[in-house]
Amino acid sequence: MPQIIVTAAVNDVDEWLKFKAEMVPAMSAVASDGASYVAMDGSNQVASTWDVPDTEAFQAAQSSFSPELAAAAERAGMIPSTMVVYIKK
């Protein structure tokens, strides 16, 4: 199964970490087994890794967030314009 890494800036790292329990169900249609990472330098940069069974479905979900996913990302303080997605090769 393909694995991806998503990086982004967030408004508040601690708040972002609290929303993992909400983001995993919101992503469940296109990804599973999310893990969270924070920058060691204490900045507002974060990352998450995901198993993605269908990369096309994941890309479609990322390019046009569903209302539920957009709301969850907003509550988590994600800054969508800073998001970068990497795929394991």
C-alpha positions in Angstrom: 0.0 0.0 0.0 1.4 3.4 -0.9 2.6 5.6 2.0 2.5 9.4 2.0 3.8 12.2 4.1 1.9 15.4 4.4 3.7 18.5 5.7 2.1 21.8 6.6 2.4 24.8 8.8 -0.2 25.2 11.6 -1.3 28.1 13.8 -0.7 26.1 17.0 1.2 22.8 17.2 -0.4 21.7 20.4 -3.9 22.4 19.1 -3.1 20.5 15.9 -2.0 17.5 17.9 -5.2 17.5 19.9 -7.2 17.1 16.6 -5.6 13.8 15.5 -8.5 11.9 17.0 -10.8 13.9 14.7 -8.6 14.0 11.6 -8.2 10.2 11.4 -11.9 9.5 11.0 -12.2 12.5 8.6 -9.4 11.0 6.4 -10.7 7.4 6.7 -12.3 7.4 3.2 -8.9 7.9 1.6 -6.2 7.1 4.1 -5.5 5.2 7.3 -3.0 4.7 10.1 -2.0 8.3 10.4 1.0 9.3 12.6 1.9 12.8 13.6 5.2 14.6 13.8 6.4 18.0 14.9 9.4 20.0 14.0 12.3 19.5 16.4 13.2 23.2 16.2 9.9 24.2 17.8 8.5 25.9 14.7 4.9 25.6 13.5 5.8 23.0 10.9 4.2 19.6 11.3 3.9 16.3 9.3 1.8 13.3 9.2 2.2 9.9 7.5 -0.6 7.9 6.1 -1.3 4.6 4.3 -3.2 5.4 1.1 -4.9 2.5 -0.8 -5.9 4.8 -3.7 -3.6 7.7 -4.4 -6.0 9.2 -7.0 -8.8 9.3 -4.5 -6.4 10.8 -1.9 -5.3 13.5 -4.4 -8.9 14.3 -5.3 -9.8 14.7 -1.6 -6.8 16.9 -1.0 -7.5 19.2 -4.0 -11.2 19.7 -3.0 -11.7 19.2 0.7 -15.1 17.8 1.6 -16.9 20.2 4.0 -16.2 17.8 6.9 -12.5 17.5 6.1 -12.2 21.3 5.5 -13.9 22.0 8.8 -11.6 19.5 10.6 -8.5 21.0 9.1 -9.6 24.5 10.0 -10.3 23.5 13.7 -6.9 21.9 13.7 -5.3 25.2 12.7 -3.8 23.9 9.4 -2.7 26.4 6.9 -3.8 24.7 3.6 -1.6 26.9 1.4 1.5 25.4 3.1 0.6 21.8 2.6 3.0 19.5 0.6 2.3 15.8 0.0 5.1 13.3 -0.6 4.7 9.7 -1.7 7.1 6.8 -0.8 8.8 5.4 -3.9 
